[in-house]
């Protein structure tokens, strides 16, 4: 997209207005692969909340997986014994 098209899309007179209002966010998907996005300043708090919730969910799922692995291990041991 050309700079003039960008200005028109955001309704701006100057590109520095765009930069002042936006923040960039990046996430590494796997080694050598990063993705990013642009968020407006007023979206920043909400996006941080979403990211925090994502990390909490990921931690909970990991704990559930650990419990599940332990239950499967115990089940295998019981089957071997008897």
C-alpha beads as a LAMMPS data file, in Angstrom:
LAMMPS data file: protein, C-alpha beads

82 atoms
81 bonds

1 atom types
1 bond types

-500.0 500.0 xlo xhi
-500.0 500.0 ylo yhi
-500.0 500.0 zlo zhi

Masses

1 110.0

Atoms # bond

1 1 1 0.000 0.000 0.000
2 1 1 1.377 3.425 -0.901
3 1 1 1.738 6.150 1.724
4 1 1 -1.059 8.259 0.228
5 1 1 -3.426 5.281 0.268
6 1 1 -2.462 4.609 3.873
7 1 1 -3.220 8.204 4.849
8 1 1 -6.591 8.050 3.138
9 1 1 -7.464 4.730 4.770
10 1 1 -6.737 6.144 8.230
11 1 1 -8.078 9.634 7.461
12 1 1 -4.776 11.319 8.240
13 1 1 -3.014 14.351 6.831
14 1 1 0.489 13.229 7.836
15 1 1 1.997 9.779 8.396
16 1 1 3.504 10.835 11.756
17 1 1 -0.070 11.082 13.078
18 1 1 -0.435 7.398 12.267
19 1 1 2.794 6.427 14.018
20 1 1 1.932 8.400 17.162
21 1 1 -1.383 6.575 17.547
22 1 1 -0.219 3.017 16.862
23 1 1 1.800 0.360 18.622
24 1 1 3.368 -2.711 17.100
25 1 1 3.109 -6.141 18.671
26 1 1 5.090 -9.231 17.703
27 1 1 4.914 -12.923 18.540
28 1 1 7.361 -15.700 17.744
29 1 1 5.501 -18.698 16.348
30 1 1 8.512 -20.984 16.175
31 1 1 12.203 -20.613 15.560
32 1 1 12.741 -18.294 12.636
33 1 1 9.074 -17.371 12.234
34 1 1 7.661 -14.203 13.771
35 1 1 4.334 -12.533 13.154
36 1 1 3.227 -9.075 14.137
37 1 1 0.337 -6.699 14.184
38 1 1 -0.528 -3.080 14.638
39 1 1 -2.888 -1.872 17.334
40 1 1 -4.218 1.569 18.171
41 1 1 -3.281 3.125 21.492
42 1 1 -6.857 2.837 22.793
43 1 1 -6.781 -0.933 22.093
44 1 1 -3.566 -1.459 24.038
45 1 1 -5.087 -2.285 27.450
46 1 1 -7.581 -4.709 25.914
47 1 1 -4.892 -6.474 23.907
48 1 1 -2.710 -6.824 27.002
49 1 1 -5.666 -8.389 28.820
50 1 1 -6.204 -10.818 25.938
51 1 1 -2.524 -11.780 25.998
52 1 1 -2.574 -12.285 29.782
53 1 1 -5.702 -14.445 29.450
54 1 1 -4.009 -16.475 26.708
55 1 1 -1.005 -17.135 28.964
56 1 1 -3.257 -18.117 31.887
57 1 1 -5.204 -20.503 29.631
58 1 1 -1.975 -22.001 28.306
59 1 1 -0.704 -22.550 31.874
60 1 1 -3.982 -24.197 32.925
61 1 1 -3.947 -26.478 29.893
62 1 1 -0.376 -27.494 30.687
63 1 1 -1.375 -28.378 34.263
64 1 1 -4.330 -30.404 32.979
65 1 1 -1.995 -32.205 30.577
66 1 1 0.399 -33.025 33.412
67 1 1 -2.459 -34.482 35.471
68 1 1 -3.632 -36.487 32.473
69 1 1 -0.122 -37.877 31.839
70 1 1 0.147 -38.890 35.487
71 1 1 -3.248 -40.648 35.397
72 1 1 -2.288 -42.496 32.215
73 1 1 1.029 -43.532 33.775
74 1 1 -0.743 -44.866 36.871
75 1 1 -3.254 -46.713 34.694
76 1 1 -0.451 -48.404 32.731
77 1 1 1.283 -49.432 35.953
78 1 1 -1.938 -50.934 37.334
79 1 1 -2.519 -52.922 34.142
80 1 1 1.027 -54.345 34.302
81 1 1 0.535 -55.447 37.916
82 1 1 -2.645 -57.052 37.504

Bonds

1 1 1 2
2 1 2 3
3 1 3 4
4 1 4 5
5 1 5 6
6 1 6 7
7 1 7 8
8 1 8 9
9 1 9 10
10 1 10 11
11 1 11 12
12 1 12 13
13 1 13 14
14 1 14 15
15 1 15 16
16 1 16 17
17 1 17 18
18 1 18 19
19 1 19 20
20 1 20 21
21 1 21 22
22 1 22 23
23 1 23 24
24 1 24 25
25 1 25 26
26 1 26 27
27 1 27 28
28 1 28 29
29 1 29 30
30 1 30 31
31 1 31 32
32 1 32 33
33 1 33 34
34 1 34 35
35 1 35 36
36 1 36 37
37 1 37 38
38 1 38 39
39 1 39 40
40 1 40 41
41 1 41 42
42 1 42 43
43 1 43 44
44 1 44 45
45 1 45 46
46 1 46 47
47 1 47 48
48 1 48 49
49 1 49 50
50 1 50 51
51 1 51 52
52 1 52 53
53 1 53 54
54 1 54 55
55 1 55 56
56 1 56 57
57 1 57 58
58 1 58 59
59 1 59 60
60 1 60 61
61 1 61 62
62 1 62 63
63 1 63 64
64 1 64 65
65 1 65 66
66 1 66 67
67 1 67 68
68 1 68 69
69 1 69 70
70 1 70 71
71 1 71 72
72 1 72 73
73 1 73 74
74 1 74 75
75 1 75 76
76 1 76 77
77 1 77 78
78 1 78 79
79 1 79 80
80 1 80 81
81 1 81 82
